[in-house]
Amino acid sequence: MPRTSFTREEIKSFAQLSPFELKDKFITIAQHAQADQPGQKGKSSVQMLNAGRGNPNWTATSPREAFHALGYFALSESRRVWTADDLGGMPELLGSGARFDTFVRQHPDLPGIELLQKSVEYAVERFGFDKDAFVHELTDSSIGDNYPVPDRILTHTEQVVRGYVDDEMFDGRPPAGNVSYFATEGGTAAMCYIFDSLMKNGILKKGDRIALMVPVFTPYIEIPELDTYEFDVVHVNASLFAETGVREWRYPTEEVAKLEDPSIKLLCLVNPSNPPSLALSQRVANQLKEIVAEKNPNLVIVTDDVYGTFVPGFRSIAADLPHNTLLVYSYSKHYGATGWRLGVIGLNDDNVIDRMLADLPAAEKERLDKRYGTLSLEPQKIRFIDRLVADSRQVALNHTAGLSLPQQVMMTLFSLFDMLPEGQAYKERLRAIVNQRLDLLLEGAQMKIADDDKRAGYYIELDLLAEAERVHGKDFADFLEKNYEPVDPLFRLAEHTGVVLLNGGGFDGPEWSVRVSLANLDDLDYLKIGHHLRAIFDDYAEEWKTSRGA
């Protein structure tokens, strides 16, 4: 396979881009490769395989059917109140539970109606809901005829979400005390709101020291660098090796010990990690508990747990350190729902952030009283979780804050689906899918990874330099570093095979590593990607042998 047509200087300049922007460059290169290499019957001999995107190629169909079935019932409730051409009225609360039961009996063949009925019955039984109140919340919210009230999250939705998080993020063992939730436009909005409100409330200041457990999702790297924040960033590196050339992607004790420094105000992690896709070990969780207890009690932790459902027995650090942790969860990956924009922020009612707000200097309290004074006669009593809501709408629009009500209904139905046997079977199927794709990729690439029972398998990060040392020794690894840029393999893959991957260095991982998404292509595509990756690797080996006169 020939080398890439790009010069080393060009490759080096492109490598400065965010990996998600660089991906677009690889896509363009791969598209040109398709156009330039026609095969039989006019079709290209190059198939573009974009494994750079985390958007899954599955969707949870049953809860969506239940959502649409609910829509038909909601319309019948609206027309019951007022029918005039295309006009309906606002659904009524009294008797809505009984009318729902009647609707279910009258429409047994409506797709989704059976699951909807199961979901409502389960919720009423598990959470002790008044059936009229719950059905009315679902009905009125699916119509979307009101502003969100409460604005942070709907009353019944919050209880259902709390149950879902207890089951899936806390392994059925939630921490003591109540966790309050804020429904957001996906994990993306949650990240932005958290950074913004921590700054607005004086918990963080420009230039403060924060820590990132790396490799990590790129926005956690790029946001702190913005001129709004200019944080001093400490990296906690997953630098352990299982053996020569095989990374564990685990954190050494001495790396985690960096967090003992009380000048570190904030720790951000993705758990399970992105790209290595491993859940935090109990050893590291225990070390973090000791650090908070003894060395850095005011450390604020942001944990992004979007991939938690892919690891059996997953338990968030928010369960181990509930008073210090802001939990971010998104429904996007598990349910194939990136377009729905469904996420939550969870914070224990007894938390270090509210305590720090109470201990702020008088001048800071006065500033914040002015900021939130239009919302309450006692603004100092507004909790941080509610300040997040206000700040998300520039405070002045707090009265119209909140996630779209149909979105909150979908969130509720996704959560209830998971609590039913059908949802648990769906979860096991997803885990089997990503594990099968990982096996096929490794079979094609002939590469070795560390065994780990906490692997989510949503992504995999492969360190090509470590693999070079494992297969051919350090001389080969040194040859690659000396003669090529770390992203050179990705340019070759895109240009000659149509394969698009992301550079691991863009996630603050090893420069010569690559990230493969195992979620967005057909199973056998990963076998092909593996073969292409091995072919590129073997080409480098041949170049090395030729340079040595072998």
Secondary structure, DSSP 8 states (H G I E B T S, - for coil): ----SS-HHHHHHHTTS-HHHHHHHHHHHHHHHHHHSB-GGG-BS---EE------S---HHHHHHHHHHHHHHHHHHHHH--BTTB-----STTHHHHHHHHHHH-TTSTTHHHHHHHHHHHHHHH---HHHHHHHHHHHHHT-S--SSSSS-HHHHHHHHHHHHHHTSTT---SS-EEEEEEEHHHHHHHHHHHHHHHTTSS-TT-EEEEEES--HHHHHGGGSTTT--EEEEEE---EEETTEE-----HHHHGGGG-TTEEEEEEESS-TTT-B---HHHHHHHHHHHHHT-TT-EEEEE-TTGGGSTT---HHHHSTTTEEEEEESHHHHT-GGG-EEEEEEESS-HHHHHHHTS-HHHHHHHHHHHTTT-SSGGG--HHHHHHHHHTTTTTGGG-S--HHHHHHHHHHHHHHHSHHHHHHHHHHHHHHHHHHHHHHHHHT------TTB--SEEEEEHHHHHHHHH-HHHHHHHHHHS-TTHHHHHHHHHH-EE-EEGGGGTS-TTEEEEESSSS-HHHHHHHHHHHHHHHHHHHHHHHHHTT-
